[in-house]
Amino acid sequence: MPDEQASQFPLIDLSREDTCDDTPVSHRYRPGQTLRIMLADDHPVVLKGVEMALRACGPAFSVVALATNADELVRHLVRTPCDLLISDYSMPCGKFPDGLALMGYLKRHFTHIPLIVMTMLRNPSMLQALLNKGVSGLFDKRSPLSELLRAVNRVANGQQHLCPSFAGIIEAQSLPYAKSEAPAVNLSERELEVVRLFVQGLSGRQIAAQLNRSEKTISRQKRTAMDKLGLVHDGGLMEFARVSGLQG
């Protein structure tokens, strides 16, 4: 099924002279030269910390742009040549949606830029969904920055990288369940995104606007998720999000 969001996101005219100045934008890494990195996170402390860690590595890495929301990130990507993007998963401010919708947009429109996603999500279905979108690396924000530098080196060399904590979560999900364990409830990617945004405090109308769906569709997906989980009250969704790693 085609992605219903693909044609509804704000479009940027890549042919405009003022978006590219006079310099052709290249998104392919040049082996043996400085790796041009773009950073995005809506928390200034995180953004500065990652920038400092990368700059401390000397001339091997160059931080070419910083963004604090999805809109700013897309503008930078249009105008600024880079070889690698490191982006937060959740940046709720701006016209562009965050989460899976943003990551899918980035992979469609900036195909040749490897993407490392920073997140505190621990839900295996969401982590796997990011890999399915074409993300090159997943960095757990609970990990030391040295692990992020390892991810940068591996992804820059064409390898995929998962933080050990995420690798363990995804591997555990694929293991057969013990007889004493209840089978996992599998929500769809869209249902998971609706639940994630709901527990952040967004209303059905706000979620619909962010995900470019109708409010009726959002209500149905929320209700379907609750039915699958056997929940009657919204408070149960908050607890589900907490224990399943959807918050972060």
TIMIPA-954189 format. One record per residue (C-alpha): y, z, x. Coordinates in steps of 0.2 Angstrom, whole numbers, plus 5000, padded with zeros to 4 digits. Each point is the difference from the previous one (the first is absolute). Layout:
// TIMIPA-954189
<rotor><py>Y</py><pz>Z</pz><px>X</px></rotor>
...
//
This chain:
// TIMIPA-954189
<rotor><py>5000</py><pz>5000</pz><px>5000</px></rotor>
<rotor><py>5017</py><pz>4996</pz><px>5007</px></rotor>
<rotor><py>5011</py><pz>5014</pz><px>5005</px></rotor>
<rotor><py>5012</py><pz>5002</pz><px>4985</px></rotor>
<rotor><py>5013</py><pz>5008</pz><px>5012</px></rotor>
<rotor><py>5001</py><pz>4986</pz><px>5012</px></rotor>
<rotor><py>5012</py><pz>4989</pz><px>4991</px></rotor>
<rotor><py>5010</py><pz>5015</pz><px>4993</px></rotor>
<rotor><py>5006</py><pz>5008</pz><px>5016</px></rotor>
<rotor><py>5018</py><pz>4996</pz><px>5006</px></rotor>
<rotor><py>5000</py><pz>4984</pz><px>5011</px></rotor>
<rotor><py>5010</py><pz>4997</pz><px>5016</px></rotor>
<rotor><py>5006</py><pz>4983</pz><px>5004</px></rotor>
<rotor><py>4993</py><pz>4997</pz><px>5018</px></rotor>
<rotor><py>5010</py><pz>4984</pz><px>5002</px></rotor>
<rotor><py>5017</py><pz>5008</pz><px>4999</px></rotor>
<rotor><py>5009</py><pz>4999</pz><px>5017</px></rotor>
<rotor><py>5007</py><pz>5018</pz><px>4999</px></rotor>
<rotor><py>4982</py><pz>5007</pz><px>4998</px></rotor>
<rotor><py>4994</py><pz>4994</pz><px>5017</px></rotor>
<rotor><py>5016</py><pz>4997</pz><px>5010</px></rotor>
<rotor><py>4997</py><pz>4986</pz><px>5012</px></rotor>
<rotor><py>4984</py><pz>5006</pz><px>5008</px></rotor>
<rotor><py>4983</py><pz>4995</pz><px>4993</px></rotor>
<rotor><py>4990</py><pz>5015</pz><px>4995</px></rotor>
<rotor><py>4983</py><pz>5001</pz><px>5008</px></rotor>
<rotor><py>4988</py><pz>5013</pz><px>4994</px></rotor>
<rotor><py>4986</py><pz>4996</pz><px>5013</px></rotor>
<rotor><py>4997</py><pz>5012</pz><px>5014</px></rotor>
<rotor><py>5004</py><pz>4993</pz><px>5017</px></rotor>
<rotor><py>4986</py><pz>5007</pz><px>5012</px></rotor>
<rotor><py>5007</py><pz>5008</pz><px>5016</px></rotor>
<rotor><py>5017</py><pz>5003</pz><px>4993</px></rotor>
<rotor><py>5008</py><pz>5014</pz><px>4991</px></rotor>
<rotor><py>4993</py><pz>5004</pz><px>4983</px></rotor>
<rotor><py>5013</py><pz>4999</pz><px>4987</px></rotor>
<rotor><py>4997</py><pz>5014</pz><px>4986</px></rotor>
<rotor><py>5008</py><pz>5003</pz><px>4984</px></rotor>
<rotor><py>4999</py><pz>5017</pz><px>4992</px></rotor>
<rotor><py>5002</py><pz>5006</pz><px>4981</px></rotor>
<rotor><py>5000</py><pz>5017</pz><px>4993</px></rotor>
<rotor><py>5010</py><pz>5009</pz><px>4987</px></rotor>
<rotor><py>5000</py><pz>5016</pz><px>5010</px></rotor>
<rotor><py>5013</py><pz>4999</pz><px>5014</px></rotor>
<rotor><py>4991</py><pz>5013</pz><px>5010</px></rotor>
<rotor><py>4984</py><pz>4990</pz><px>5000</px></rotor>
<rotor><py>5009</py><pz>4984</pz><px>5004</px></rotor>
<rotor><py>5009</py><pz>5008</pz><px>5015</px></rotor>
<rotor><py>4985</py><pz>5008</pz><px>5006</px></rotor>
<rotor><py>4990</py><pz>4984</pz><px>5000</px></rotor>
<rotor><py>5014</py><pz>4991</pz><px>5008</px></rotor>
<rotor><py>5002</py><pz>5012</pz><px>5014</px></rotor>
<rotor><py>4981</py><pz>5000</pz><px>5003</px></rotor>
<rotor><py>5000</py><pz>4981</pz><px>5002</px></rotor>
<rotor><py>5016</py><pz>5000</pz><px>5011</px></rotor>
<rotor><py>4992</py><pz>5013</pz><px>5011</px></rotor>
<rotor><py>4987</py><pz>4987</pz><px>5005</px></rotor>
<rotor><py>5013</py><pz>4990</pz><px>5010</px></rotor>
<rotor><py>5002</py><pz>4981</pz><px>4999</px></rotor>
<rotor><py>4983</py><pz>4996</pz><px>4992</px></rotor>
<rotor><py>5007</py><pz>5004</pz><px>4983</px></rotor>
<rotor><py>5017</py><pz>4995</pz><px>4992</px></rotor>
<rotor><py>5005</py><pz>5007</pz><px>4983</px></rotor>
<rotor><py>5010</py><pz>4986</pz><px>4993</px></rotor>
<rotor><py>5004</py><pz>5007</pz><px>4983</px></rotor>
<rotor><py>4999</py><pz>5016</pz><px>4989</px></rotor>
<rotor><py>4999</py><pz>5000</pz><px>4981</px></rotor>
<rotor><py>5000</py><pz>5015</pz><px>4988</px></rotor>
<rotor><py>4995</py><pz>4991</pz><px>4984</px></rotor>
<rotor><py>4990</py><pz>4984</pz><px>4995</px></rotor>
<rotor><py>5016</py><pz>4990</pz><px>4996</px></rotor>
<rotor><py>5007</py><pz>5003</pz><px>5017</px></rotor>
<rotor><py>4983</py><pz>4996</pz><px>5008</px></rotor>
<rotor><py>4999</py><pz>4983</pz><px>4992</px></rotor>
<rotor><py>5018</py><pz>4996</pz><px>5006</px></rotor>
<rotor><py>4996</py><pz>5004</pz><px>5018</px></rotor>
<rotor><py>4983</py><pz>4990</pz><px>4999</px></rotor>
<rotor><py>5010</py><pz>4985</pz><px>4995</px></rotor>
<rotor><py>5013</py><pz>5001</pz><px>5013</px></rotor>
<rotor><py>4992</py><pz>5008</pz><px>5015</px></rotor>
<rotor><py>4986</py><pz>4994</pz><px>5011</px></rotor>
<rotor><py>4986</py><pz>5012</pz><px>5002</px></rotor>
<rotor><py>4982</py><pz>5001</pz><px>5006</px></rotor>
<rotor><py>4994</py><pz>5015</pz><px>4990</px></rotor>
<rotor><py>5005</py><pz>5010</pz><px>4985</px></rotor>
<rotor><py>4997</py><pz>5019</pz><px>4998</px></rotor>
<rotor><py>5004</py><pz>5005</pz><px>4982</px></rotor>
<rotor><py>4998</py><pz>5016</pz><px>4989</px></rotor>
<rotor><py>4990</py><pz>4997</pz><px>4985</px></rotor>
<rotor><py>5011</py><pz>5009</pz><px>4988</px></rotor>
<rotor><py>5019</py><pz>4995</pz><px>4999</px></rotor>
<rotor><py>5004</py><pz>5002</pz><px>4982</px></rotor>
<rotor><py>5019</py><pz>4996</pz><px>5001</px></rotor>
<rotor><py>5006</py><pz>4982</pz><px>4998</px></rotor>
<rotor><py>4996</py><pz>4984</pz><px>4989</px></rotor>
<rotor><py>4984</py><pz>4997</pz><px>5009</px></rotor>
<rotor><py>4985</py><pz>5010</pz><px>4995</px></rotor>
<rotor><py>4991</py><pz>5010</pz><px>5013</px></rotor>
<rotor><py>4982</py><pz>5004</pz><px>5003</px></rotor>
<rotor><py>4987</py><pz>4986</pz><px>4997</px></rotor>
<rotor><py>5012</py><pz>4989</pz><px>4992</px></rotor>
<rotor><py>5011</py><pz>5000</pz><px>5015</px></rotor>
<rotor><py>4986</py><pz>4998</pz><px>5013</px></rotor>
<rotor><py>4993</py><pz>4985</pz><px>4990</px></rotor>
<rotor><py>5018</py><pz>4992</pz><px>5000</px></rotor>
<rotor><py>5002</py><pz>5003</pz><px>5019</px></rotor>
<rotor><py>4983</py><pz>4992</pz><px>5003</px></rotor>
<rotor><py>5004</py><pz>4985</pz><px>4989</px></rotor>
<rotor><py>5017</py><pz>4996</pz><px>5006</px></rotor>
<rotor><py>4999</py><pz>5006</pz><px>5019</px></rotor>
<rotor><py>4982</py><pz>4995</pz><px>5003</px></rotor>
<rotor><py>5001</py><pz>4999</pz><px>5019</px></rotor>
<rotor><py>5007</py><pz>5017</pz><px>5002</px></rotor>
<rotor><py>4986</py><pz>5014</pz><px>5003</px></rotor>
<rotor><py>5003</py><pz>5015</pz><px>4990</px></rotor>
<rotor><py>4997</py><pz>5018</pz><px>5003</px></rotor>
<rotor><py>5002</py><pz>5011</pz><px>4985</px></rotor>
<rotor><py>5004</py><pz>5019</pz><px>5002</px></rotor>
<rotor><py>4995</py><pz>5011</pz><px>4986</px></rotor>
<rotor><py>4994</py><pz>5017</pz><px>4995</px></rotor>
<rotor><py>4989</py><pz>4993</pz><px>4987</px></rotor>
<rotor><py>4982</py><pz>5005</pz><px>5001</px></rotor>
<rotor><py>4992</py><pz>4991</pz><px>4985</px></rotor>
<rotor><py>4986</py><pz>4989</pz><px>5007</px></rotor>
<rotor><py>5003</py><pz>4986</pz><px>4986</px></rotor>
<rotor><py>5018</py><pz>4999</pz><px>5005</px></rotor>
<rotor><py>4997</py><pz>4999</pz><px>5018</px></rotor>
<rotor><py>4987</py><pz>4987</pz><px>4998</px></rotor>
<rotor><py>5012</py><pz>4990</pz><px>4988</px></rotor>
<rotor><py>5012</py><pz>5000</pz><px>5015</px></rotor>
<rotor><py>4987</py><pz>4992</pz><px>5011</px></rotor>
<rotor><py>4996</py><pz>4988</pz><px>4987</px></rotor>
<rotor><py>5019</py><pz>4995</pz><px>4999</px></rotor>
<rotor><py>4998</py><pz>4995</pz><px>5019</px></rotor>
<rotor><py>5008</py><pz>5015</pz><px>5008</px></rotor>
<rotor><py>4996</py><pz>5001</pz><px>5018</px></rotor>
<rotor><py>5001</py><pz>5018</pz><px>5003</px></rotor>
<rotor><py>5001</py><pz>5017</pz><px>4990</px></rotor>
<rotor><py>5008</py><pz>5015</pz><px>5008</px></rotor>
<rotor><py>4998</py><pz>5017</pz><px>4993</px></rotor>
<rotor><py>5017</py><pz>5009</pz><px>5001</px></rotor>
<rotor><py>4991</py><pz>5016</pz><px>5003</px></rotor>
<rotor><py>4994</py><pz>4993</pz><px>5017</px></rotor>
<rotor><py>5009</py><pz>5001</pz><px>5016</px></rotor>
<rotor><py>5012</py><pz>4986</pz><px>5005</px></rotor>
<rotor><py>4988</py><pz>4996</pz><px>5015</px></rotor>
<rotor><py>4988</py><pz>4994</pz><px>4987</px></rotor>
<rotor><py>5014</py><pz>4988</pz><px>4993</px></rotor>
<rotor><py>5003</py><pz>4993</pz><px>5018</px></rotor>
<rotor><py>4981</py><pz>4997</pz><px>5001</px></rotor>
<rotor><py>5001</py><pz>4991</pz><px>4983</px></rotor>
<rotor><py>5015</py><pz>4989</pz><px>5006</px></rotor>
<rotor><py>4990</py><pz>4995</pz><px>5016</px></rotor>
<rotor><py>4985</py><pz>4995</pz><px>4991</px></rotor>
<rotor><py>5008</py><pz>4991</pz><px>4986</px></rotor>
<rotor><py>5011</py><pz>4991</pz><px>5012</px></rotor>
<rotor><py>4985</py><pz>4994</pz><px>5008</px></rotor>
<rotor><py>4993</py><pz>4993</pz><px>4984</px></rotor>
<rotor><py>4988</py><pz>5014</pz><px>4996</px></rotor>
<rotor><py>5000</py><pz>5011</pz><px>4984</px></rotor>
<rotor><py>5003</py><pz>5018</pz><px>5002</px></rotor>
<rotor><py>4996</py><pz>5015</pz><px>4988</px></rotor>
<rotor><py>5005</py><pz>5018</pz><px>5004</px></rotor>
<rotor><py>4984</py><pz>5010</pz><px>5003</px></rotor>
<rotor><py>5004</py><pz>5010</pz><px>4984</px></rotor>
<rotor><py>5002</py><pz>4985</pz><px>4989</px></rotor>
<rotor><py>4984</py><pz>4992</pz><px>5008</px></rotor>
<rotor><py>4991</py><pz>5015</pz><px>4995</px></rotor>
<rotor><py>5006</py><pz>5000</pz><px>4982</px></rotor>
<rotor><py>4996</py><pz>4982</pz><px>4998</px></rotor>
<rotor><py>4983</py><pz>5002</pz><px>5008</px></rotor>
<rotor><py>4996</py><pz>5015</pz><px>4989</px></rotor>
<rotor><py>5004</py><pz>4990</pz><px>4985</px></rotor>
<rotor><py>4987</py><pz>4987</pz><px>5004</px></rotor>
<rotor><py>4986</py><pz>5012</pz><px>5003</px></rotor>
<rotor><py>4987</py><pz>5003</pz><px>4986</px></rotor>
<rotor><py>5004</py><pz>5016</pz><px>4989</px></rotor>
<rotor><py>4988</py><pz>5014</pz><px>5002</px></rotor>
<rotor><py>4990</py><pz>5004</pz><px>4984</px></rotor>
<rotor><py>5010</py><pz>5016</pz><px>4998</px></rotor>
<rotor><py>5017</py><pz>4991</pz><px>5000</px></rotor>
<rotor><py>5008</py><pz>4992</pz><px>4985</px></rotor>
<rotor><py>5003</py><pz>4982</pz><px>5001</px></rotor>
<rotor><py>5018</py><pz>4995</pz><px>5005</px></rotor>
<rotor><py>5012</py><pz>4994</pz><px>4986</px></rotor>
<rotor><py>5006</py><pz>4983</pz><px>5006</px></rotor>
<rotor><py>5018</py><pz>4995</pz><px>4994</px></rotor>
<rotor><py>5007</py><pz>4983</pz><px>5002</px></rotor>
<rotor><py>5014</py><pz>4997</pz><px>5013</px></rotor>
<rotor><py>5012</py><pz>4998</pz><px>4986</px></rotor>
<rotor><py>4994</py><pz>5016</pz><px>4991</px></rotor>
<rotor><py>5002</py><pz>5009</pz><px>5017</px></rotor>
<rotor><py>5017</py><pz>4994</pz><px>5002</px></rotor>
<rotor><py>5006</py><pz>5005</pz><px>4983</px></rotor>
<rotor><py>4993</py><pz>5018</pz><px>5002</px></rotor>
<rotor><py>5008</py><pz>5001</pz><px>5017</px></rotor>
<rotor><py>5017</py><pz>4995</pz><px>4993</px></rotor>
<rotor><py>4998</py><pz>5011</pz><px>4985</px></rotor>
<rotor><py>4996</py><pz>5016</pz><px>5010</px></rotor>
<rotor><py>5016</py><pz>4996</pz><px>5010</px></rotor>
<rotor><py>5010</py><pz>5003</pz><px>4984</px></rotor>
<rotor><py>5003</py><pz>4983</pz><px>4994</px></rotor>
<rotor><py>5000</py><pz>4996</pz><px>4982</px></rotor>
<rotor><py>4990</py><pz>4986</pz><px>4992</px></rotor>
<rotor><py>5015</py><pz>4989</pz><px>4999</px></rotor>
<rotor><py>5005</py><pz>5003</pz><px>5018</px></rotor>
<rotor><py>4982</py><pz>4996</pz><px>5006</px></rotor>
<rotor><py>5000</py><pz>4984</pz><px>4990</px></rotor>
<rotor><py>5017</py><pz>4995</pz><px>5008</px></rotor>
<rotor><py>4993</py><pz>5004</pz><px>5017</px></rotor>
<rotor><py>4984</py><pz>4991</pz><px>4998</px></rotor>
<rotor><py>5007</py><pz>4985</pz><px>4990</px></rotor>
<rotor><py>4988</py><pz>5004</pz><px>4985</px></rotor>
<rotor><py>5003</py><pz>5004</pz><px>4982</px></rotor>
<rotor><py>5002</py><pz>5018</pz><px>4995</px></rotor>
<rotor><py>4985</py><pz>4997</pz><px>4988</px></rotor>
<rotor><py>4990</py><pz>4994</pz><px>5015</px></rotor>
<rotor><py>5004</py><pz>5016</pz><px>5010</px></rotor>
<rotor><py>4996</py><pz>5011</pz><px>4985</px></rotor>
<rotor><py>4983</py><pz>4992</pz><px>4998</px></rotor>
<rotor><py>4996</py><pz>5001</pz><px>5018</px></rotor>
<rotor><py>5005</py><pz>5018</pz><px>5001</px></rotor>
<rotor><py>4989</py><pz>5004</pz><px>4985</px></rotor>
<rotor><py>4985</py><pz>4990</pz><px>5007</px></rotor>
<rotor><py>5002</py><pz>5010</pz><px>5016</px></rotor>
<rotor><py>5000</py><pz>5016</pz><px>4990</px></rotor>
<rotor><py>4985</py><pz>4995</pz><px>4989</px></rotor>
<rotor><py>4990</py><pz>4995</pz><px>5016</px></rotor>
<rotor><py>5004</py><pz>5017</pz><px>5007</px></rotor>
<rotor><py>4996</py><pz>5009</pz><px>4984</px></rotor>
<rotor><py>5018</py><pz>5007</pz><px>4999</px></rotor>
<rotor><py>5010</py><pz>5005</pz><px>4985</px></rotor>
<rotor><py>5016</py><pz>5007</pz><px>5007</px></rotor>
<rotor><py>5012</py><pz>4993</pz><px>5013</px></rotor>
<rotor><py>4998</py><pz>5016</pz><px>5010</px></rotor>
<rotor><py>4982</py><pz>4994</pz><px>5004</px></rotor>
<rotor><py>5007</py><pz>4984</pz><px>5008</px></rotor>
<rotor><py>5011</py><pz>5011</pz><px>5012</px></rotor>
<rotor><py>4985</py><pz>5010</pz><px>5005</px></rotor>
<rotor><py>4990</py><pz>4984</pz><px>5002</px></rotor>
<rotor><py>5014</py><pz>4992</pz><px>5011</px></rotor>
<rotor><py>5000</py><pz>5016</pz><px>5011</px></rotor>
<rotor><py>4981</py><pz>5001</pz><px>5003</px></rotor>
<rotor><py>4997</py><pz>4981</pz><px>5002</px></rotor>
<rotor><py>5014</py><pz>4997</pz><px>5013</px></rotor>
<rotor><py>5012</py><pz>4990</pz><px>4989</px></rotor>
<rotor><py>5015</py><pz>5011</pz><px>5005</px></rotor>
<rotor><py>5009</py><pz>4995</pz><px>5016</px></rotor>
//
